[in-house]
Amino acid sequence: MAERRVNVGWAEGLHARPASIFVRAATAAGIPVTISKAGGTPVNAASMLGVLGLGAQGGEEIVLASHAEGAEAALDRLAKLVAEGLEELPETV
């Protein structure tokens, strides 16, 4: 299983617009990805309700994970998006 631990870079956390950006990026990854707070229950990263339900705040650690083939690169891109609070998924890491 591939896993990335990263602190949320959006000051407002994973709420509203940042959550929408993240969910679109997770869906675009084309592989199943889960997201959780450190030590929490994982939820589907492509689910807006799941991501909002985490209540992840700015600076809080989250865990991205996937069992899929090719997960390393996808998780690197998603981790960069979250850590840097980007407005769109980076093409390269």
C-alpha positions as CSV (number, residue, x, y, z in Angstrom):
1,M,0.0,0.0,0.0
2,A,1.3,3.4,-1.0
3,E,0.8,6.2,1.6
4,R,1.6,9.9,2.0
5,R,1.3,11.9,5.2
6,V,0.9,15.6,4.6
7,N,-0.2,18.8,6.4
8,V,-3.1,20.7,4.9
9,G,-1.8,23.8,3.2
10,W,-5.0,25.6,2.7
11,A,-5.5,28.1,5.7
12,E,-9.3,27.2,5.7
13,G,-8.6,23.5,5.7
14,L,-10.4,21.0,3.4
15,H,-13.6,23.0,3.3
16,A,-15.8,24.3,0.4
17,R,-13.5,25.3,-2.5
18,P,-10.3,23.5,-1.4
19,A,-12.3,20.3,-0.8
20,S,-13.9,20.7,-4.3
21,I,-10.4,21.1,-5.9
22,F,-9.1,18.1,-4.0
23,V,-12.0,15.8,-4.9
24,R,-11.7,16.7,-8.6
25,A,-8.0,15.9,-8.4
26,A,-8.6,12.6,-6.6
27,T,-11.2,11.6,-9.2
28,A,-8.9,12.6,-12.0
29,A,-6.2,10.4,-10.6
30,G,-8.1,7.4,-12.0
31,I,-7.3,5.1,-9.1
32,P,-9.1,4.5,-5.8
33,V,-7.6,6.8,-3.1
34,T,-8.5,7.2,0.6
35,I,-8.0,10.2,2.8
36,S,-8.1,10.3,6.6
37,K,-6.9,12.4,9.5
38,A,-3.9,10.8,11.1
39,G,-5.2,7.9,13.1
40,G,-8.7,8.3,11.8
41,T,-11.0,6.3,9.6
42,P,-10.2,6.5,5.9
43,V,-12.9,7.8,3.5
44,N,-13.1,7.8,-0.3
45,A,-11.0,10.8,-1.5
46,A,-13.3,11.2,-4.5
47,S,-16.4,11.8,-2.3
48,M,-17.1,15.4,-1.5
49,L,-19.2,14.5,1.5
50,G,-16.5,12.2,2.8
51,V,-13.8,14.8,2.5
52,L,-16.0,17.5,4.0
53,G,-16.9,15.1,6.8
54,L,-13.2,14.8,7.8
55,G,-13.2,18.4,9.1
56,A,-9.5,18.7,8.3
57,Q,-8.2,22.1,9.4
58,G,-5.3,24.1,7.9
59,G,-2.0,22.6,9.1
60,E,-3.5,19.4,10.3
61,E,-1.9,16.1,9.2
62,I,-3.9,13.9,6.7
63,V,-3.0,10.5,5.3
64,L,-3.5,9.7,1.6
65,A,-3.4,6.0,0.6
66,S,-4.0,3.6,-2.2
67,H,-3.5,-0.1,-3.1
68,A,-3.7,0.5,-6.8
69,E,-0.9,0.1,-9.4
70,G,0.6,3.5,-10.2
71,A,-0.4,4.9,-6.8
72,E,3.0,6.4,-6.0
73,A,2.9,9.1,-8.7
74,A,-0.8,9.9,-8.1
75,L,-0.3,10.2,-4.4
76,D,2.7,12.4,-4.9
77,R,0.6,14.8,-7.0
78,L,-2.3,14.8,-4.6
79,A,0.1,15.3,-1.6
80,K,1.7,18.3,-3.4
81,L,-1.7,19.8,-4.1
82,V,-2.7,19.5,-0.4
83,A,0.6,20.6,1.1
84,E,1.0,23.6,-1.0
85,G,-2.7,24.6,-1.1
86,L,-2.7,24.8,-4.9
87,E,-5.6,25.8,-7.0
88,E,-5.2,22.9,-9.4
89,L,-3.5,19.5,-9.6
90,P,0.1,19.9,-10.7
91,E,1.1,18.1,-13.9
92,T,4.5,17.1,-12.5
93,V,5.9,16.7,-9.0
